Amino acid sequence: MSYSDRTKFRKKYIYPLLDAGIIQMTIPEKPNSRNQKYQLTAKGLELIEHLKSNK
């Protein structure tokens, strides 16, 4: 997404998706780890399928 400011990117995109339960952290006990990644939850997968079916 080519954002240079990680803090703003997290506040605008990552945290709302986490709060909505669409994504989850791979290392939840270390949220600021440099190895942190995110994966879709079941709810996130359902959302993608719903969006695909409505095209």
PDB file with SEQRES, HELIX, SHEET and CRYST1 records, atoms N, CA, C and O in Angstrom:
SEQRES   1 A   55  MET SER TYR SER ASP ARG THR LYS PHE ARG LYS LYS TYR          
SEQRES   2 A   55  ILE TYR PRO LEU LEU ASP ALA GLY ILE ILE GLN MET THR          
SEQRES   3 A   55  ILE PRO GLU LYS PRO ASN SER ARG ASN GLN LYS TYR GLN          
SEQRES   4 A   55  LEU THR ALA LYS GLY LEU GLU LEU ILE GLU HIS LEU LYS          
SEQRES   5 A   55  SER ASN LYS                                                  
HELIX    1 AA1 ARG A    6  PHE A    9  1                                   4    
HELIX    2 AA2 ARG A   10  ILE A   14  3                                   5    
HELIX    3 AA3 TYR A   15  ALA A   20  1                                   6    
HELIX    4 AA4 ALA A   42  SER A   53  1                                  12    
SHEET    1 AA1 2 ILE A  23  MET A  25  0                                        
SHEET    2 AA1 2 TYR A  38  LEU A  40 -1                                        
CRYST1    1.000    1.000    1.000  90.00  90.00  90.00 P 1           1          
ATOM      1  N   MET A   1       0.814  -1.191   0.000  1.00  0.00           N  
ATOM      2  CA  MET A   1       0.000   0.000   0.000  1.00  0.00           C  
ATOM      3  C   MET A   1       0.857   1.254   0.000  1.00  0.00           C  
ATOM      4  O   MET A   1       0.340   2.370  -0.062  1.00  0.00           O  
ATOM      5  N   SER A   2       2.120   1.073   0.067  1.00  0.00           N  
ATOM      6  CA  SER A   2       3.117   2.142  -0.063  1.00  0.00           C  
ATOM      7  C   SER A   2       2.964   3.282   0.945  1.00  0.00           C  
ATOM      8  O   SER A   2       3.137   4.448   0.592  1.00  0.00           O  
ATOM      9  N   TYR A   3       2.645   2.954   2.184  1.00  0.00           N  
ATOM     10  CA  TYR A   3       2.629   3.945   3.252  1.00  0.00           C  
ATOM     11  C   TYR A   3       3.977   3.936   3.939  1.00  0.00           C  
ATOM     12  O   TYR A   3       4.509   2.869   4.244  1.00  0.00           O  
ATOM     13  N   SER A   4       4.539   5.112   4.187  1.00  0.00           N  
ATOM     14  CA  SER A   4       5.834   5.183   4.851  1.00  0.00           C  
ATOM     15  C   SER A   4       5.694   5.330   6.360  1.00  0.00           C  
ATOM     16  O   SER A   4       6.649   5.078   7.094  1.00  0.00           O  
ATOM     17  N   ASP A   5       4.532   5.730   6.828  1.00  0.00           N  
ATOM     18  CA  ASP A   5       4.309   5.920   8.252  1.00  0.00           C  
ATOM     19  C   ASP A   5       3.522   4.731   8.803  1.00  0.00           C  
ATOM     20  O   ASP A   5       2.308   4.646   8.617  1.00  0.00           O  
ATOM     21  N   ARG A   6       4.207   3.826   9.472  1.00  0.00           N  
ATOM     22  CA  ARG A   6       3.577   2.600   9.968  1.00  0.00           C  
ATOM     23  C   ARG A   6       2.493   2.880  10.995  1.00  0.00           C  
ATOM     24  O   ARG A   6       1.477   2.186  11.023  1.00  0.00           O  
ATOM     25  N   THR A   7       2.689   3.876  11.831  1.00  0.00           N  
ATOM     26  CA  THR A   7       1.716   4.185  12.876  1.00  0.00           C  
ATOM     27  C   THR A   7       0.375   4.562  12.265  1.00  0.00           C  
ATOM     28  O   THR A   7      -0.663   4.053  12.690  1.00  0.00           O  
ATOM     29  N   LYS A   8       0.383   5.436  11.287  1.00  0.00           N  
ATOM     30  CA  LYS A   8      -0.868   5.842  10.647  1.00  0.00           C  
ATOM     31  C   LYS A   8      -1.513   4.675   9.913  1.00  0.00           C  
ATOM     32  O   LYS A   8      -2.736   4.538   9.919  1.00  0.00           O  
ATOM     33  N   PHE A   9      -0.708   3.842   9.289  1.00  0.00           N  
ATOM     34  CA  PHE A   9      -1.237   2.674   8.577  1.00  0.00           C  
ATOM     35  C   PHE A   9      -1.926   1.737   9.562  1.00  0.00           C  
ATOM     36  O   PHE A   9      -3.018   1.239   9.287  1.00  0.00           O  
ATOM     37  N   ARG A  10      -1.294   1.496  10.703  1.00  0.00           N  
ATOM     38  CA  ARG A  10      -1.881   0.616  11.721  1.00  0.00           C  
ATOM     39  C   ARG A  10      -3.196   1.194  12.245  1.00  0.00           C  
ATOM     40  O   ARG A  10      -4.188   0.477  12.372  1.00  0.00           O  
ATOM     41  N   LYS A  11      -3.197   2.494  12.548  1.00  0.00           N  
ATOM     42  CA  LYS A  11      -4.401   3.122  13.099  1.00  0.00           C  
ATOM     43  C   LYS A  11      -5.550   3.145  12.090  1.00  0.00           C  
ATOM     44  O   LYS A  11      -6.709   2.963  12.462  1.00  0.00           O  
ATOM     45  N   LYS A  12      -5.230   3.367  10.828  1.00  0.00           N  
ATOM     46  CA  LYS A  12      -6.274   3.525   9.819  1.00  0.00           C  
ATOM     47  C   LYS A  12      -6.787   2.188   9.274  1.00  0.00           C  
ATOM     48  O   LYS A  12      -7.968   2.074   8.945  1.00  0.00           O  
ATOM     49  N   TYR A  13      -5.920   1.179   9.176  1.00  0.00           N  
ATOM     50  CA  TYR A  13      -6.313  -0.070   8.534  1.00  0.00           C  
ATOM     51  C   TYR A  13      -6.238  -1.296   9.441  1.00  0.00           C  
ATOM     52  O   TYR A  13      -7.212  -2.041   9.550  1.00  0.00           O  
ATOM     53  N   ILE A  14      -5.115  -1.510  10.081  1.00  0.00           N  
ATOM     54  CA  ILE A  14      -4.911  -2.745  10.839  1.00  0.00           C  
ATOM     55  C   ILE A  14      -5.816  -2.824  12.066  1.00  0.00           C  
ATOM     56  O   ILE A  14      -6.520  -3.818  12.244  1.00  0.00           O  
ATOM     57  N   TYR A  15      -5.810  -1.803  12.910  1.00  0.00           N  
ATOM     58  CA  TYR A  15      -6.601  -1.853  14.147  1.00  0.00           C  
ATOM     59  C   TYR A  15      -8.099  -2.000  13.888  1.00  0.00           C  
ATOM     60  O   TYR A  15      -8.746  -2.781  14.584  1.00  0.00           O  
ATOM     61  N   PRO A  16      -8.679  -1.290  12.924  1.00  0.00           N  
ATOM     62  CA  PRO A  16     -10.112  -1.502  12.659  1.00  0.00           C  
ATOM     63  C   PRO A  16     -10.425  -2.927  12.192  1.00  0.00           C  
ATOM     64  O   PRO A  16     -11.461  -3.484  12.555  1.00  0.00           O  
ATOM     65  N   LEU A  17      -9.537  -3.515  11.393  1.00  0.00           N  
ATOM     66  CA  LEU A  17      -9.758  -4.892  10.941  1.00  0.00           C  
ATOM     67  C   LEU A  17      -9.619  -5.876  12.092  1.00  0.00           C  
ATOM     68  O   LEU A  17     -10.363  -6.853  12.170  1.00  0.00           O  
ATOM     69  N   LEU A  18      -8.667  -5.623  12.989  1.00  0.00           N  
ATOM     70  CA  LEU A  18      -8.517  -6.464  14.175  1.00  0.00           C  
ATOM     71  C   LEU A  18      -9.752  -6.353  15.062  1.00  0.00           C  
ATOM     72  O   LEU A  18     -10.275  -7.367  15.525  1.00  0.00           O  
ATOM     73  N   ASP A  19     -10.219  -5.139  15.301  1.00  0.00           N  
ATOM     74  CA  ASP A  19     -11.391  -4.913  16.153  1.00  0.00           C  
ATOM     75  C   ASP A  19     -12.651  -5.553  15.571  1.00  0.00           C  
ATOM     76  O   ASP A  19     -13.515  -6.022  16.312  1.00  0.00           O  
ATOM     77  N   ALA A  20     -12.748  -5.569  14.252  1.00  0.00           N  
ATOM     78  CA  ALA A  20     -13.917  -6.157  13.597  1.00  0.00           C  
ATOM     79  C   ALA A  20     -13.825  -7.676  13.524  1.00  0.00           C  
ATOM     80  O   ALA A  20     -14.801  -8.337  13.168  1.00  0.00           O  
ATOM     81  N   GLY A  21     -12.670  -8.234  13.854  1.00  0.00           N  
ATOM     82  CA  GLY A  21     -12.505  -9.684  13.827  1.00  0.00           C  
ATOM     83  C   GLY A  21     -12.267 -10.245  12.442  1.00  0.00           C  
ATOM     84  O   GLY A  21     -12.480 -11.435  12.212  1.00  0.00           O  
ATOM     85  N   ILE A  22     -11.831  -9.412  11.516  1.00  0.00           N  
ATOM     86  CA  ILE A  22     -11.605  -9.849  10.142  1.00  0.00           C  
ATOM     87  C   ILE A  22     -10.199 -10.423   9.981  1.00  0.00           C  
ATOM     88  O   ILE A  22      -9.993 -11.350   9.198  1.00  0.00           O  
ATOM     89  N   ILE A  23      -9.241  -9.880  10.712  1.00  0.00           N  
ATOM     90  CA  ILE A  23      -7.886 -10.417  10.708  1.00  0.00           C  
ATOM     91  C   ILE A  23      -7.466 -10.698  12.149  1.00  0.00           C  
ATOM     92  O   ILE A  23      -8.078 -10.213  13.101  1.00  0.00           O  
ATOM     93  N   GLN A  24      -6.402 -11.498  12.282  1.00  0.00           N  
ATOM     94  CA  GLN A  24      -5.835 -11.761  13.596  1.00  0.00           C  
ATOM     95  C   GLN A  24      -4.323 -11.774  13.489  1.00  0.00           C  
ATOM     96  O   GLN A  24      -3.764 -12.024  12.421  1.00  0.00           O  
ATOM     97  N   MET A  25      -3.667 -11.500  14.606  1.00  0.00           N  
ATOM     98  CA  MET A  25      -2.209 -11.491  14.656  1.00  0.00           C  
ATOM     99  C   MET A  25      -1.689 -12.924  14.724  1.00  0.00           C  
ATOM    100  O   MET A  25      -2.319 -13.791  15.329  1.00  0.00           O  
ATOM    101  N   THR A  26      -0.540 -13.167  14.104  1.00  0.00           N  
ATOM    102  CA  THR A  26       0.074 -14.482  14.203  1.00  0.00           C  
ATOM    103  C   THR A  26       0.850 -14.628  15.503  1.00  0.00           C  
ATOM    104  O   THR A  26       1.068 -15.747  15.968  1.00  0.00           O  
ATOM    105  N   ILE A  27       1.274 -13.506  16.101  1.00  0.00           N  
ATOM    106  CA  ILE A  27       1.980 -13.515  17.386  1.00  0.00           C  
ATOM    107  C   ILE A  27       1.263 -12.530  18.315  1.00  0.00           C  
ATOM    108  O   ILE A  27       1.778 -11.439  18.560  1.00  0.00           O  
ATOM    109  N   PRO A  28       0.090 -12.891  18.833  1.00  0.00           N  
ATOM    110  CA  PRO A  28      -0.693 -11.941  19.624  1.00  0.00           C  
ATOM    111  C   PRO A  28      -0.022 -11.507  20.926  1.00  0.00           C  
ATOM    112  O   PRO A  28      -0.293 -10.414  21.422  1.00  0.00           O  
ATOM    113  N   GLU A  29       0.848 -12.348  21.488  1.00  0.00           N  
ATOM    114  CA  GLU A  29       1.506 -11.967  22.737  1.00  0.00           C  
ATOM    115  C   GLU A  29       2.616 -10.942  22.524  1.00  0.00           C  
ATOM    116  O   GLU A  29       3.109 -10.361  23.491  1.00  0.00           O  
ATOM    117  N   LYS A  30       3.019 -10.711  21.270  1.00  0.00           N  
ATOM    118  CA  LYS A  30       4.036  -9.709  20.950  1.00  0.00           C  
ATOM    119  C   LYS A  30       3.539  -8.851  19.782  1.00  0.00           C  
ATOM    120  O   LYS A  30       3.998  -9.025  18.653  1.00  0.00           O  
ATOM    121  N   PRO A  31       2.611  -7.932  20.039  1.00  0.00           N  
ATOM    122  CA  PRO A  31       2.012  -7.172  18.938  1.00  0.00           C  
ATOM    123  C   PRO A  31       2.996  -6.279  18.183  1.00  0.00           C  
ATOM    124  O   PRO A  31       2.735  -5.929  17.032  1.00  0.00           O  
ATOM    125  N   ASN A  32       4.108  -5.905  18.791  1.00  0.00           N  
ATOM    126  CA  ASN A  32       5.063  -5.031  18.106  1.00  0.00           C  
ATOM    127  C   ASN A  32       6.275  -5.782  17.558  1.00  0.00           C  
ATOM    128  O   ASN A  32       7.274  -5.166  17.187  1.00  0.00           O  
ATOM    129  N   SER A  33       6.189  -7.091  17.507  1.00  0.00           N  
ATOM    130  CA  SER A  33       7.292  -7.895  16.993  1.00  0.00           C  
ATOM    131  C   SER A  33       7.560  -7.567  15.527  1.00  0.00           C  
ATOM    132  O   SER A  33       6.637  -7.320  14.751  1.00  0.00           O  
ATOM    133  N   ARG A  34       8.816  -7.569  15.171  1.00  0.00           N  
ATOM    134  CA  ARG A  34       9.150  -7.302  13.761  1.00  0.00           C  
ATOM    135  C   ARG A  34       8.724  -8.459  12.872  1.00  0.00           C  
ATOM    136  O   ARG A  34       8.645  -8.313  11.652  1.00  0.00           O  
ATOM    137  N   ASN A  35       8.453  -9.603  13.476  1.00  0.00           N  
ATOM    138  CA  ASN A  35       8.012 -10.781  12.727  1.00  0.00           C  
ATOM    139  C   ASN A  35       6.494 -10.924  12.692  1.00  0.00           C  
ATOM    140  O   ASN A  35       5.974 -11.928  12.204  1.00  0.00           O  
ATOM    141  N   GLN A  36       5.780  -9.917  13.210  1.00  0.00           N  
ATOM    142  CA  GLN A  36       4.327  -9.972  13.270  1.00  0.00           C  
ATOM    143  C   GLN A  36       3.733 -10.017  11.873  1.00  0.00           C  
ATOM    144  O   GLN A  36       4.133  -9.275  10.976  1.00  0.00           O  
ATOM    145  N   LYS A  37       2.772 -10.908  11.720  1.00  0.00           N  
ATOM    146  CA  LYS A  37       2.022 -11.004  10.471  1.00  0.00           C  
ATOM    147  C   LYS A  37       0.553 -11.097  10.850  1.00  0.00           C  
ATOM    148  O   LYS A  37       0.211 -11.241  12.023  1.00  0.00           O  
ATOM    149  N   TYR A  38      -0.298 -11.013   9.860  1.00  0.00           N  
ATOM    150  CA  TYR A  38      -1.727 -11.061  10.088  1.00  0.00           C  
ATOM    151  C   TYR A  38      -2.334 -12.077   9.143  1.00  0.00           C  
ATOM    152  O   TYR A  38      -1.868 -12.261   8.019  1.00  0.00           O  
ATOM    153  N   GLN A  39      -3.383 -12.735   9.616  1.00  0.00           N  
ATOM    154  CA  GLN A  39      -4.073 -13.696   8.769  1.00  0.00           C  
ATOM    155  C   GLN A  39      -5.575 -13.488   8.889  1.00  0.00           C  
ATOM    156  O   GLN A  39      -6.073 -12.972   9.890  1.00  0.00           O  
ATOM    157  N   LEU A  40      -6.282 -13.899   7.849  1.00  0.00           N  
ATOM    158  CA  LEU A  40      -7.733 -13.761   7.851  1.00  0.00           C  
ATOM    159  C   LEU A  40      -8.353 -14.739   8.839  1.00  0.00           C  
ATOM    160  O   LEU A  40      -7.878 -15.863   8.999  1.00  0.00           O  
ATOM    161  N   THR A  41      -9.397 -14.305   9.488  1.00  0.00           N  
ATOM    162  CA  THR A  41     -10.180 -15.179  10.351  1.00  0.00           C  
ATOM    163  C   THR A  41     -11.287 -15.809   9.499  1.00  0.00           C  
ATOM    164  O   THR A  41     -11.415 -15.510   8.312  1.00  0.00           O  
ATOM    165  N   ALA A  42     -12.069 -16.670  10.110  1.00  0.00           N  
ATOM    166  CA  ALA A  42     -13.215 -17.252   9.405  1.00  0.00           C  
ATOM    167  C   ALA A  42     -14.163 -16.150   8.942  1.00  0.00           C  
ATOM    168  O   ALA A  42     -14.719 -16.214   7.845  1.00  0.00           O  
ATOM    169  N   LYS A  43     -14.340 -15.141   9.791  1.00  0.00           N  
ATOM    170  CA  LYS A  43     -15.202 -14.008   9.437  1.00  0.00           C  
ATOM    171  C   LYS A  43     -14.644 -13.266   8.219  1.00  0.00           C  
ATOM    172  O   LYS A  43     -15.403 -12.842   7.348  1.00  0.00           O  
ATOM    173  N   GLY A  44     -13.325 -13.110   8.162  1.00  0.00           N  
ATOM    174  CA  GLY A  44     -12.689 -12.451   7.029  1.00  0.00           C  
ATOM    175  C   GLY A  44     -12.849 -13.239   5.742  1.00  0.00           C  
ATOM    176  O   GLY A  44     -13.082 -12.668   4.677  1.00  0.00           O  
ATOM    177  N   LEU A  45     -12.721 -14.554   5.848  1.00  0.00           N  
ATOM    178  CA  LEU A  45     -12.911 -15.410   4.674  1.00  0.00           C  
ATOM    179  C   LEU A  45     -14.347 -15.349   4.178  1.00  0.00           C  
ATOM    180  O   LEU A  45     -14.591 -15.326   2.971  1.00  0.00           O  
ATOM    181  N   GLU A  46     -15.305 -15.322   5.111  1.00  0.00           N  
ATOM    182  CA  GLU A  46     -16.711 -15.186   4.730  1.00  0.00           C  
ATOM    183  C   GLU A  46     -16.956 -13.861   4.016  1.00  0.00           C  
ATOM    184  O   GLU A  46     -17.695 -13.807   3.033  1.00  0.00           O  
ATOM    185  N   LEU A  47     -16.342 -12.808   4.507  1.00  0.00           N  
ATOM    186  CA  LEU A  47     -16.500 -11.494   3.889  1.00  0.00           C  
ATOM    187  C   LEU A  47     -15.971 -11.504   2.457  1.00  0.00           C  
ATOM    188  O   LEU A  47     -16.610 -10.961   1.555  1.00  0.00           O  
ATOM    189  N   ILE A  48     -14.826 -12.108   2.249  1.00  0.00           N  
ATOM    190  CA  ILE A  48     -14.255 -12.180   0.894  1.00  0.00           C  
ATOM    191  C   ILE A  48     -15.164 -12.974  -0.036  1.00  0.00           C  
ATOM    192  O   ILE A  48     -15.404 -12.567  -1.172  1.00  0.00           O  
ATOM    193  N   GLU A  49     -15.668 -14.105   0.447  1.00  0.00           N  
ATOM    194  CA  GLU A  49     -16.580 -14.912  -0.376  1.00  0.00           C  
ATOM    195  C   GLU A  49     -17.841 -14.126  -0.708  1.00  0.00           C  
ATOM    196  O   GLU A  49     -18.331 -14.181  -1.836  1.00  0.00           O  
ATOM    197  N   HIS A  50     -18.359 -13.404   0.259  1.00  0.00           N  
ATOM    198  CA  HIS A  50     -19.557 -12.580   0.039  1.00  0.00           C  
ATOM    199  C   HIS A  50     -19.280 -11.505  -1.018  1.00  0.00           C  
ATOM    200  O   HIS A  50     -20.097 -11.274  -1.909  1.00  0.00           O  
ATOM    201  N   LEU A  51     -18.135 -10.863  -0.908  1.00  0.00           N  
ATOM    202  CA  LEU A  51     -17.786  -9.815  -1.870  1.00  0.00           C  
ATOM    203  C   LEU A  51     -17.604 -10.397  -3.274  1.00  0.00           C  
ATOM    204  O   LEU A  51     -17.997  -9.770  -4.258  1.00  0.00           O  
ATOM    205  N   LYS A  52     -17.016 -11.582  -3.371  1.00  0.00           N  
ATOM    206  CA  LYS A  52     -16.825 -12.227  -4.672  1.00  0.00           C  
ATOM    207  C   LYS A  52     -18.160 -12.597  -5.307  1.00  0.00           C  
ATOM    208  O   LYS A  52     -18.343 -12.453  -6.516  1.00  0.00           O  
ATOM    209  N   SER A  53     -19.089 -13.075  -4.486  1.00  0.00           N  
ATOM    210  CA  SER A  53     -20.376 -13.512  -5.027  1.00  0.00           C  
ATOM    211  C   SER A  53     -21.260 -12.348  -5.460  1.00  0.00           C  
ATOM    212  O   SER A  53     -22.188 -12.538  -6.246  1.00  0.00           O  
ATOM    213  N   ASN A  54     -20.986 -11.154  -4.960  1.00  0.00           N  
ATOM    214  CA  ASN A  54     -21.789  -9.986  -5.318  1.00  0.00           C  
ATOM    215  C   ASN A  54     -21.236  -9.206  -6.490  1.00  0.00           C  
ATOM    216  O   ASN A  54     -21.717  -8.108  -6.769  1.00  0.00           O  
ATOM    217  N   LYS A  55     -20.248  -9.729  -7.181  1.00  0.00           N  
ATOM    218  CA  LYS A  55     -19.691  -9.016  -8.346  1.00  0.00           C  
ATOM    219  C   LYS A  55     -20.613  -9.074  -9.515  1.00  0.00           C  
ATOM    220  O   LYS A  55     -20.302  -8.528 -10.574  1.00  0.00           O  
TER     221      LYS A  55                                                      
END                                                                             
